[in-house]
Amino acid sequence: MSAAFKIVDAAEWDAARATGAYRGSAVDLADGYIHLSTADQLEETARRHYAGRRNLRLLEIDLDRLDAVKWEPSRGGALFPHQYGDLPVGAVLNDRAMSVSDDGVMTVGTGDA
């Protein structure tokens, strides 16, 4: 199994769970795909894009359950997984509460998915 991670607003994730799929954040929708990160990329993603944010969810995603993932160069030329299309709730292995401090440090709670 290959896994990736997605940081989402808790309210957006609650709505996705009710419908069965996450359609993406405003940035995802504008770019045409859902931005995912590997475990090694996650801290920098949180620092750059979520500093000062509370009430987030950290989703661990089974990439083997997705059929529209492309690995594409992004930050510094590193390959990032991008999901083209919705993210089915059933592909999420773990869902944990998360916040990111003003200086970009992640705090992740226990899983409850």
N, CA, C and O atoms as CSV, one atom per row, in Angstrom:
chain,resi,resn,atom,element,x,y,z
A,1,MET,N,N,0.842,-1.192,0.000
A,1,MET,CA,C,0.000,0.000,0.000
A,1,MET,C,C,0.877,1.242,0.000
A,1,MET,O,O,1.886,1.319,0.702
A,2,SER,N,N,0.476,2.179,-0.782
A,2,SER,CA,C,1.152,3.460,-0.878
A,2,SER,C,C,0.199,4.523,-0.322
A,2,SER,O,O,-0.973,4.561,-0.696
A,3,ALA,N,N,0.698,5.381,0.565
A,3,ALA,CA,C,-0.162,6.380,1.209
A,3,ALA,C,C,0.318,7.795,0.915
A,3,ALA,O,O,1.498,8.030,0.658
A,4,ALA,N,N,-0.616,8.719,0.960
A,4,ALA,CA,C,-0.331,10.148,0.853
A,4,ALA,C,C,-1.219,10.856,1.870
A,4,ALA,O,O,-2.061,10.230,2.514
A,5,PHE,N,N,-1.027,12.150,2.008
A,5,PHE,CA,C,-1.741,12.922,3.016
A,5,PHE,C,C,-2.378,14.162,2.398
A,5,PHE,O,O,-1.888,14.720,1.416
A,6,LYS,N,N,-3.488,14.571,3.009
A,6,LYS,CA,C,-4.185,15.792,2.610
A,6,LYS,C,C,-4.609,16.520,3.869
A,6,LYS,O,O,-5.208,15.925,4.765
A,7,ILE,N,N,-4.301,17.800,3.940
A,7,ILE,CA,C,-4.755,18.652,5.032
A,7,ILE,C,C,-6.017,19.355,4.540
A,7,ILE,O,O,-6.012,19.991,3.486
A,8,VAL,N,N,-7.095,19.235,5.312
A,8,VAL,CA,C,-8.361,19.847,4.907
A,8,VAL,C,C,-8.985,20.599,6.076
A,8,VAL,O,O,-8.731,20.279,7.238
A,9,ASP,N,N,-9.781,21.575,5.767
A,9,ASP,CA,C,-10.586,22.270,6.761
A,9,ASP,C,C,-11.598,21.277,7.332
A,9,ASP,O,O,-12.211,20.520,6.580
A,10,ALA,N,N,-11.779,21.273,8.651
A,10,ALA,CA,C,-12.661,20.298,9.298
A,10,ALA,C,C,-14.095,20.388,8.769
A,10,ALA,O,O,-14.740,19.358,8.571
A,11,ALA,N,N,-14.595,21.583,8.542
A,11,ALA,CA,C,-15.970,21.732,8.041
A,11,ALA,C,C,-16.092,21.182,6.614
A,11,ALA,O,O,-17.102,20.568,6.268
A,12,GLU,N,N,-15.068,21.403,5.794
A,12,GLU,CA,C,-15.087,20.855,4.427
A,12,GLU,C,C,-15.071,19.324,4.470
A,12,GLU,O,O,-15.732,18.670,3.664
A,13,TRP,N,N,-14.313,18.758,5.415
A,13,TRP,CA,C,-14.252,17.302,5.519
A,13,TRP,C,C,-15.582,16.745,6.018
A,13,TRP,O,O,-16.035,15.706,5.537
A,14,ASP,N,N,-16.206,17.416,6.968
A,14,ASP,CA,C,-17.532,16.977,7.442
A,14,ASP,C,C,-18.523,16.932,6.277
A,14,ASP,O,O,-19.301,15.986,6.158
A,15,ALA,N,N,-18.494,17.954,5.423
A,15,ALA,CA,C,-19.389,17.995,4.268
A,15,ALA,C,C,-19.066,16.865,3.293
A,15,ALA,O,O,-19.972,16.251,2.729
A,16,ALA,N,N,-17.791,16.594,3.098
A,16,ALA,CA,C,-17.383,15.517,2.188
A,16,ALA,C,C,-17.831,14.158,2.708
A,16,ALA,O,O,-18.274,13.310,1.933
A,17,ARG,N,N,-17.720,13.950,3.997
A,17,ARG,CA,C,-18.148,12.676,4.578
A,17,ARG,C,C,-19.641,12.470,4.377
A,17,ARG,O,O,-20.094,11.340,4.193
A,18,ALA,N,N,-20.401,13.542,4.410
A,18,ALA,CA,C,-21.850,13.436,4.225
A,18,ALA,C,C,-22.212,13.067,2.783
A,18,ALA,O,O,-23.228,12.416,2.542
A,19,THR,N,N,-21.374,13.488,1.826
A,19,THR,CA,C,-21.675,13.214,0.415
A,19,THR,C,C,-20.905,12.021,-0.144
A,19,THR,O,O,-21.246,11.507,-1.210
A,20,GLY,N,N,-19.865,11.576,0.571
A,20,GLY,CA,C,-19.082,10.430,0.126
A,20,GLY,C,C,-17.829,10.760,-0.655
A,20,GLY,O,O,-17.068,9.864,-1.019
A,21,ALA,N,N,-17.603,12.061,-0.921
A,21,ALA,CA,C,-16.400,12.438,-1.674
A,21,ALA,C,C,-15.989,13.869,-1.334
A,21,ALA,O,O,-16.830,14.737,-1.099
A,22,TYR,N,N,-14.680,14.092,-1.313
A,22,TYR,CA,C,-14.109,15.421,-1.130
A,22,TYR,C,C,-13.773,15.969,-2.510
A,22,TYR,O,O,-13.059,15.327,-3.281
A,23,ARG,N,N,-14.283,17.139,-2.817
A,23,ARG,CA,C,-14.097,17.709,-4.142
A,23,ARG,C,C,-12.903,18.651,-4.227
A,23,ARG,O,O,-12.495,19.038,-5.322
A,24,GLY,N,N,-12.338,19.024,-3.075
A,24,GLY,CA,C,-11.144,19.855,-3.053
A,24,GLY,C,C,-11.368,21.217,-2.432
A,24,GLY,O,O,-12.496,21.700,-2.330
A,25,SER,N,N,-10.270,21.823,-2.021
A,25,SER,CA,C,-10.290,23.180,-1.471
A,25,SER,C,C,-10.409,24.173,-2.623
A,25,SER,O,O,-10.412,23.781,-3.790
A,26,ALA,N,N,-10.505,25.435,-2.298
A,26,ALA,CA,C,-10.565,26.472,-3.342
A,26,ALA,C,C,-9.322,26.413,-4.228
A,26,ALA,O,O,-9.422,26.573,-5.444
A,27,VAL,N,N,-8.159,26.185,-3.631
A,27,VAL,CA,C,-6.909,26.090,-4.395
A,27,VAL,C,C,-6.941,24.857,-5.295
A,27,VAL,O,O,-6.560,24.928,-6.464
A,28,ASP,N,N,-7.398,23.719,-4.746
A,28,ASP,CA,C,-7.500,22.495,-5.549
A,28,ASP,C,C,-8.413,22.710,-6.754
A,28,ASP,O,O,-8.065,22.352,-7.880
A,29,LEU,N,N,-9.568,23.290,-6.509
A,29,LEU,CA,C,-10.536,23.517,-7.580
A,29,LEU,C,C,-9.961,24.444,-8.652
A,29,LEU,O,O,-10.175,24.230,-9.845
A,30,ALA,N,N,-9.236,25.469,-8.220
A,30,ALA,CA,C,-8.625,26.398,-9.176
A,30,ALA,C,C,-7.539,25.716,-10.015
A,30,ALA,O,O,-7.389,26.009,-11.201
A,31,ASP,N,N,-6.783,24.807,-9.391
A,31,ASP,CA,C,-5.679,24.132,-10.090
A,31,ASP,C,C,-6.146,22.926,-10.909
A,31,ASP,O,O,-5.420,22.461,-11.787
A,32,GLY,N,N,-7.339,22.418,-10.633
A,32,GLY,CA,C,-7.872,21.299,-11.397
A,32,GLY,C,C,-7.524,19.928,-10.860
A,32,GLY,O,O,-7.776,18.926,-11.529
A,33,TYR,N,N,-6.956,19.857,-9.682
A,33,TYR,CA,C,-6.633,18.584,-9.041
A,33,TYR,C,C,-6.505,18.798,-7.538
A,33,TYR,O,O,-6.342,19.926,-7.073
A,34,ILE,N,N,-6.582,17.704,-6.784
A,34,ILE,CA,C,-6.441,17.769,-5.325
A,34,ILE,C,C,-4.978,17.550,-4.984
A,34,ILE,O,O,-4.395,16.518,-5.315
A,35,HIS,N,N,-4.394,18.540,-4.315
A,35,HIS,CA,C,-2.996,18.485,-3.900
A,35,HIS,C,C,-2.841,17.493,-2.743
A,35,HIS,O,O,-3.534,17.605,-1.732
A,36,LEU,N,N,-1.946,16.539,-2.890
A,36,LEU,CA,C,-1.615,15.593,-1.832
A,36,LEU,C,C,-0.125,15.721,-1.538
A,36,LEU,O,O,0.626,16.285,-2.334
A,37,SER,N,N,0.297,15.196,-0.394
A,37,SER,CA,C,1.709,15.207,-0.011
A,37,SER,C,C,2.111,13.835,0.488
A,37,SER,O,O,1.295,13.104,1.048
A,38,THR,N,N,3.374,13.487,0.283
A,38,THR,CA,C,3.911,12.279,0.897
A,38,THR,C,C,4.242,12.596,2.355
A,38,THR,O,O,4.188,13.754,2.769
A,39,ALA,N,N,4.580,11.586,3.121
A,39,ALA,CA,C,4.952,11.792,4.526
A,39,ALA,C,C,6.135,12.752,4.630
A,39,ALA,O,O,6.163,13.601,5.521
A,40,ASP,N,N,7.107,12.629,3.735
A,40,ASP,CA,C,8.293,13.487,3.765
A,40,ASP,C,C,7.985,14.929,3.376
A,40,ASP,O,O,8.725,15.833,3.764
A,41,GLN,N,N,6.932,15.165,2.633
A,41,GLN,CA,C,6.569,16.504,2.165
A,41,GLN,C,C,5.591,17.222,3.094
A,41,GLN,O,O,5.391,18.431,2.974
A,42,LEU,N,N,4.991,16.484,4.010
A,42,LEU,CA,C,3.869,16.999,4.794
A,42,LEU,C,C,4.221,18.202,5.667
A,42,LEU,O,O,3.485,19.189,5.666
A,43,GLU,N,N,5.312,18.145,6.404
A,43,GLU,CA,C,5.668,19.260,7.306
A,43,GLU,C,C,5.841,20.566,6.553
A,43,GLU,O,O,5.363,21.610,6.999
A,44,GLU,N,N,6.520,20.517,5.417
A,44,GLU,CA,C,6.743,21.736,4.637
A,44,GLU,C,C,5.431,22.246,4.035
A,44,GLU,O,O,5.216,23.456,3.954
A,45,THR,N,N,4.560,21.338,3.614
A,45,THR,CA,C,3.244,21.738,3.107
A,45,THR,C,C,2.461,22.461,4.203
A,45,THR,O,O,1.865,23.509,3.954
A,46,ALA,N,N,2.462,21.907,5.403
A,46,ALA,CA,C,1.754,22.532,6.522
A,46,ALA,C,C,2.326,23.911,6.825
A,46,ALA,O,O,1.577,24.868,7.021
A,47,ARG,N,N,3.649,24.014,6.866
A,47,ARG,CA,C,4.307,25.284,7.187
A,47,ARG,C,C,3.994,26.344,6.131
A,47,ARG,O,O,3.670,27.482,6.468
A,48,ARG,N,N,4.090,25.972,4.863
A,48,ARG,CA,C,3.907,26.946,3.783
A,48,ARG,C,C,2.460,27.380,3.570
A,48,ARG,O,O,2.190,28.542,3.267
A,49,HIS,N,N,1.536,26.436,3.730
A,49,HIS,CA,C,0.167,26.705,3.287
A,49,HIS,C,C,-0.884,26.753,4.395
A,49,HIS,O,O,-2.011,27.183,4.152
A,50,TYR,N,N,-0.531,26.316,5.614
A,50,TYR,CA,C,-1.540,26.231,6.674
A,50,TYR,C,C,-1.114,26.894,7.977
A,50,TYR,O,O,-1.803,26.733,8.984
A,51,ALA,N,N,-0.012,27.629,7.999
A,51,ALA,CA,C,0.448,28.286,9.228
A,51,ALA,C,C,-0.663,29.150,9.815
A,51,ALA,O,O,-1.315,29.919,9.108
A,52,GLY,N,N,-0.862,29.007,11.115
A,52,GLY,CA,C,-1.879,29.785,11.816
A,52,GLY,C,C,-3.290,29.232,11.706
A,52,GLY,O,O,-4.238,29.857,12.182
A,53,ARG,N,N,-3.441,28.071,11.084
A,53,ARG,CA,C,-4.783,27.495,10.889
A,53,ARG,C,C,-5.097,26.476,11.980
A,53,ARG,O,O,-4.256,25.657,12.351
A,54,ARG,N,N,-6.298,26.547,12.472
A,54,ARG,CA,C,-6.799,25.579,13.456
A,54,ARG,C,C,-7.979,24.855,12.820
A,54,ARG,O,O,-8.375,25.173,11.699
A,55,ASN,N,N,-8.528,23.906,13.516
A,55,ASN,CA,C,-9.728,23.210,13.048
A,55,ASN,C,C,-9.516,22.569,11.674
A,55,ASN,O,O,-10.328,22.709,10.760
A,56,LEU,N,N,-8.390,21.862,11.571
A,56,LEU,CA,C,-8.057,21.146,10.348
A,56,LEU,C,C,-8.169,19.644,10.588
A,56,LEU,O,O,-8.250,19.195,11.731
A,57,ARG,N,N,-8.171,18.883,9.518
A,57,ARG,CA,C,-8.123,17.423,9.577
A,57,ARG,C,C,-6.949,16.974,8.719
A,57,ARG,O,O,-6.708,17.516,7.640
A,58,LEU,N,N,-6.225,15.977,9.214
A,58,LEU,CA,C,-5.158,15.364,8.440
A,58,LEU,C,C,-5.663,14.014,7.967
A,58,LEU,O,O,-5.941,13.126,8.773
A,59,LEU,N,N,-5.781,13.865,6.655
A,59,LEU,CA,C,-6.278,12.636,6.054
A,59,LEU,C,C,-5.109,11.811,5.542
A,59,LEU,O,O,-4.254,12.317,4.814
A,60,GLU,N,N,-5.073,10.546,5.923
A,60,GLU,CA,C,-4.119,9.603,5.342
A,60,GLU,C,C,-4.882,8.822,4.284
A,60,GLU,O,O,-5.914,8.218,4.574
A,61,ILE,N,N,-4.376,8.835,3.067
A,61,ILE,CA,C,-5.101,8.311,1.913
A,61,ILE,C,C,-4.366,7.116,1.312
A,61,ILE,O,O,-3.153,7.158,1.104
A,62,ASP,N,N,-5.112,6.062,1.039
A,62,ASP,CA,C,-4.571,4.890,0.363
A,62,ASP,C,C,-4.574,5.168,-1.135
A,62,ASP,O,O,-5.627,5.144,-1.772
A,63,LEU,N,N,-3.401,5.430,-1.693
A,63,LEU,CA,C,-3.312,5.768,-3.113
A,63,LEU,C,C,-3.750,4.614,-4.011
A,63,LEU,O,O,-4.154,4.836,-5.152
A,64,ASP,N,N,-3.672,3.393,-3.506
A,64,ASP,CA,C,-4.101,2.235,-4.284
A,64,ASP,C,C,-5.617,2.224,-4.510
A,64,ASP,O,O,-6.108,1.511,-5.386
A,65,ARG,N,N,-6.351,3.005,-3.728
A,65,ARG,CA,C,-7.807,3.086,-3.892
A,65,ARG,C,C,-8.227,4.219,-4.827
A,65,ARG,O,O,-9.419,4.450,-5.031
A,66,LEU,N,N,-7.258,4.918,-5.388
A,66,LEU,CA,C,-7.542,6.017,-6.314
A,66,LEU,C,C,-7.129,5.600,-7.714
A,66,LEU,O,O,-6.173,4.844,-7.884
A,67,ASP,N,N,-7.844,6.089,-8.712
A,67,ASP,CA,C,-7.494,5.732,-10.081
A,67,ASP,C,C,-7.106,6.934,-10.934
A,67,ASP,O,O,-6.953,6.808,-12.149
A,68,ALA,N,N,-6.945,8.099,-10.310
A,68,ALA,CA,C,-6.634,9.291,-11.093
A,68,ALA,C,C,-5.466,10.081,-10.506
A,68,ALA,O,O,-5.427,11.307,-10.605
A,69,VAL,N,N,-4.508,9.369,-9.891
A,69,VAL,CA,C,-3.350,10.040,-9.300
A,69,VAL,C,C,-2.233,10.150,-10.334
A,69,VAL,O,O,-1.895,9.186,-11.022
A,70,LYS,N,N,-1.680,11.343,-10.420
A,70,LYS,CA,C,-0.496,11.574,-11.251
A,70,LYS,C,C,0.588,12.153,-10.347
A,70,LYS,O,O,0.313,13.023,-9.520
A,71,TRP,N,N,1.806,11.675,-10.503
A,71,TRP,CA,C,2.955,12.204,-9.773
A,71,TRP,C,C,3.588,13.276,-10.655
A,71,TRP,O,O,4.079,12.996,-11.749
A,72,GLU,N,N,3.563,14.519,-10.148
A,72,GLU,CA,C,4.025,15.636,-10.962
A,72,GLU,C,C,4.983,16.517,-10.170
A,72,GLU,O,O,4.850,16.647,-8.953
A,73,PRO,N,N,5.958,17.128,-10.867
A,73,PRO,CA,C,6.922,17.989,-10.169
A,73,PRO,C,C,6.245,19.237,-9.621
A,73,PRO,O,O,5.360,19.822,-10.246
A,74,SER,N,N,6.689,19.618,-8.443
A,74,SER,CA,C,6.183,20.830,-7.805
A,74,SER,C,C,7.352,21.451,-7.054
A,74,SER,O,O,8.440,21.610,-7.607
A,75,ARG,N,N,7.123,21.798,-5.804
A,75,ARG,CA,C,8.108,22.481,-4.964
A,75,ARG,C,C,9.512,21.885,-5.126
A,75,ARG,O,O,9.741,20.725,-4.783
A,76,GLY,N,N,10.435,22.673,-5.642
A,76,GLY,CA,C,11.815,22.240,-5.781
A,76,GLY,C,C,12.019,21.098,-6.756
A,76,GLY,O,O,13.068,20.454,-6.743
A,77,GLY,N,N,11.027,20.834,-7.607
A,77,GLY,CA,C,11.132,19.746,-8.563
A,77,GLY,C,C,10.752,18.391,-8.006
A,77,GLY,O,O,10.772,17.400,-8.737
A,78,ALA,N,N,10.404,18.321,-6.723
A,78,ALA,CA,C,9.994,17.048,-6.116
A,78,ALA,C,C,8.672,16.595,-6.719
A,78,ALA,O,O,7.821,17.416,-7.061
A,79,LEU,N,N,8.507,15.284,-6.847
A,79,LEU,CA,C,7.258,14.738,-7.362
A,79,LEU,C,C,6.215,14.679,-6.254
A,79,LEU,O,O,6.464,14.134,-5.179
A,80,PHE,N,N,5.052,15.244,-6.528
A,80,PHE,CA,C,3.929,15.248,-5.584
A,80,PHE,C,C,2.774,14.459,-6.192
A,80,PHE,O,O,2.569,14.499,-7.405
A,81,PRO,N,N,2.017,13.742,-5.359
A,81,PRO,CA,C,0.823,13.072,-5.877
A,81,PRO,C,C,-0.325,14.069,-6.016
A,81,PRO,O,O,-0.635,14.811,-5.085
A,82,HIS,N,N,-0.942,14.074,-7.184
A,82,HIS,CA,C,-2.092,14.941,-7.465
A,82,HIS,C,C,-3.254,14.055,-7.891
A,82,HIS,O,O,-3.124,13.242,-8.806
A,83,GLN,N,N,-4.384,14.216,-7.223
A,83,GLN,CA,C,-5.587,13.448,-7.549
A,83,GLN,C,C,-6.447,14.268,-8.505
A,83,GLN,O,O,-6.945,15.335,-8.147
A,84,TYR,N,N,-6.614,13.759,-9.719
A,84,TYR,CA,C,-7.469,14.410,-10.710
A,84,TYR,C,C,-8.857,13.813,-10.568
A,84,TYR,O,O,-9.105,12.680,-10.982
A,85,GLY,N,N,-9.751,14.578,-9.985
A,85,GLY,CA,C,-11.099,14.108,-9.691
A,85,GLY,C,C,-11.330,14.121,-8.195
A,85,GLY,O,O,-10.449,14.482,-7.414
A,86,ASP,N,N,-12.517,13.726,-7.814
A,86,ASP,CA,C,-12.885,13.726,-6.406
A,86,ASP,C,C,-12.069,12.707,-5.618
A,86,ASP,O,O,-11.546,11.741,-6.174
A,87,LEU,N,N,-11.974,12.944,-4.317
A,87,LEU,CA,C,-11.315,12.020,-3.398
A,87,LEU,C,C,-12.402,11.255,-2.645
A,87,LEU,O,O,-13.075,11.828,-1.788
A,88,PRO,N,N,-12.583,9.968,-2.954
A,88,PRO,CA,C,-13.636,9.209,-2.275
A,88,PRO,C,C,-13.324,9.041,-0.786
A,88,PRO,O,O,-12.188,8.750,-0.409
A,89,VAL,N,N,-14.328,9.225,0.040
A,89,VAL,CA,C,-14.161,9.076,1.483
A,89,VAL,C,C,-13.612,7.687,1.818
A,89,VAL,O,O,-12.842,7.540,2.767
A,90,GLY,N,N,-14.003,6.668,1.047
A,90,GLY,CA,C,-13.547,5.307,1.283
A,90,GLY,C,C,-12.058,5.092,1.080
A,90,GLY,O,O,-11.533,4.060,1.498
A,91,ALA,N,N,-11.359,6.031,0.453
A,91,ALA,CA,C,-9.915,5.920,0.260
A,91,ALA,C,C,-9.129,6.435,1.465
A,91,ALA,O,O,-7.909,6.287,1.522
A,92,VAL,N,N,-9.834,7.043,2.432
A,92,VAL,CA,C,-9.171,7.618,3.605
A,92,VAL,C,C,-8.986,6.544,4.667
A,92,VAL,O,O,-9.953,5.955,5.150
A,93,LEU,N,N,-7.732,6.300,5.021
A,93,LEU,CA,C,-7.386,5.290,6.018
A,93,LEU,C,C,-7.484,5.818,7.435
A,93,LEU,O,O,-7.851,5.086,8.354
A,94,ASN,N,N,-7.157,7.084,7.609
A,94,ASN,CA,C,-7.131,7.692,8.934
A,94,ASN,C,C,-7.460,9.168,8.800
A,94,ASN,O,O,-7.107,9.813,7.813
A,95,ASP,N,N,-8.138,9.687,9.804
A,95,ASP,CA,C,-8.623,11.067,9.820
A,95,ASP,C,C,-8.358,11.594,11.216
A,95,ASP,O,O,-8.980,11.152,12.182
A,96,ARG,N,N,-7.422,12.551,11.326
A,96,ARG,CA,C,-7.038,13.048,12.648
A,96,ARG,C,C,-7.177,14.560,12.731
A,96,ARG,O,O,-6.964,15.273,11.750
A,97,ALA,N,N,-7.535,15.036,13.914
A,97,ALA,CA,C,-7.589,16.470,14.167
A,97,ALA,C,C,-6.180,17.042,14.033
A,97,ALA,O,O,-5.194,16.386,14.368
A,98,MET,N,N,-6.106,18.267,13.541
A,98,MET,CA,C,-4.804,18.877,13.302
A,98,MET,C,C,-4.898,20.387,13.414
A,98,MET,O,O,-5.935,20.983,13.123
A,99,SER,N,N,-3.806,20.994,13.837
A,99,SER,CA,C,-3.666,22.448,13.783
A,99,SER,C,C,-2.220,22.750,13.403
A,99,SER,O,O,-1.336,21.902,13.526
A,100,VAL,N,N,-2.006,23.965,12.944
A,100,VAL,CA,C,-0.659,24.398,12.576
A,100,VAL,C,C,-0.433,25.737,13.270
A,100,VAL,O,O,-1.226,26.666,13.118
A,101,SER,N,N,0.651,25.829,14.029
A,101,SER,CA,C,0.942,27.059,14.771
A,101,SER,C,C,1.273,28.195,13.804
A,101,SER,O,O,1.477,27.976,12.610
A,102,ASP,N,N,1.322,29.396,14.339
A,102,ASP,CA,C,1.637,30.558,13.518
A,102,ASP,C,C,3.002,30.441,12.847
A,102,ASP,O,O,3.218,30.984,11.763
A,103,ASP,N,N,3.926,29.725,13.500
A,103,ASP,CA,C,5.253,29.543,12.908
A,103,ASP,C,C,5.368,28.243,12.110
A,103,ASP,O,O,6.471,27.841,11.741
A,104,GLY,N,N,4.220,27.573,11.838
A,104,GLY,CA,C,4.197,26.450,10.924
A,104,GLY,C,C,4.423,25.070,11.510
A,104,GLY,O,O,4.670,24.124,10.763
A,105,VAL,N,N,4.345,24.927,12.827
A,105,VAL,CA,C,4.556,23.622,13.456
A,105,VAL,C,C,3.216,22.895,13.575
A,105,VAL,O,O,2.242,23.439,14.095
A,106,MET,N,N,3.188,21.649,13.079
A,106,MET,CA,C,1.957,20.838,13.093
A,106,MET,C,C,1.747,20.205,14.476
A,106,MET,O,O,2.691,19.784,15.145
A,107,THR,N,N,0.485,20.157,14.867
A,107,THR,CA,C,0.056,19.366,16.026
A,107,THR,C,C,-1.056,18.471,15.530
A,107,THR,O,O,-2.067,18.947,15.013
A,108,VAL,N,N,-0.866,17.157,15.690
A,108,VAL,CA,C,-1.828,16.190,15.184
A,108,VAL,C,C,-2.375,15.373,16.339
A,108,VAL,O,O,-1.618,14.869,17.169
A,109,GLY,N,N,-3.710,15.242,16.390
A,109,GLY,CA,C,-4.374,14.474,17.437
A,109,GLY,C,C,-4.476,13.001,17.068
A,109,GLY,O,O,-3.846,12.535,16.118
A,110,THR,N,N,-5.271,12.290,17.827
A,110,THR,CA,C,-5.459,10.857,17.583
A,110,THR,C,C,-6.480,10.646,16.484
A,110,THR,O,O,-7.300,11.520,16.204
A,111,GLY,N,N,-6.422,9.494,15.873
A,111,GLY,CA,C,-7.335,9.171,14.774
A,111,GLY,C,C,-8.725,8.860,15.262
A,111,GLY,O,O,-8.911,8.367,16.374
A,112,ASP,N,N,-9.715,9.152,14.415
A,112,ASP,CA,C,-11.096,8.825,14.770
A,112,ASP,C,C,-11.921,8.454,13.543
A,112,ASP,O,O,-13.151,8.462,13.596
A,113,ALA,N,N,-11.250,8.129,12.436
A,113,ALA,CA,C,-12.010,7.775,11.228
A,113,ALA,C,C,-12.507,6.356,11.312
A,113,ALA,O,O,-13.167,5.877,10.390
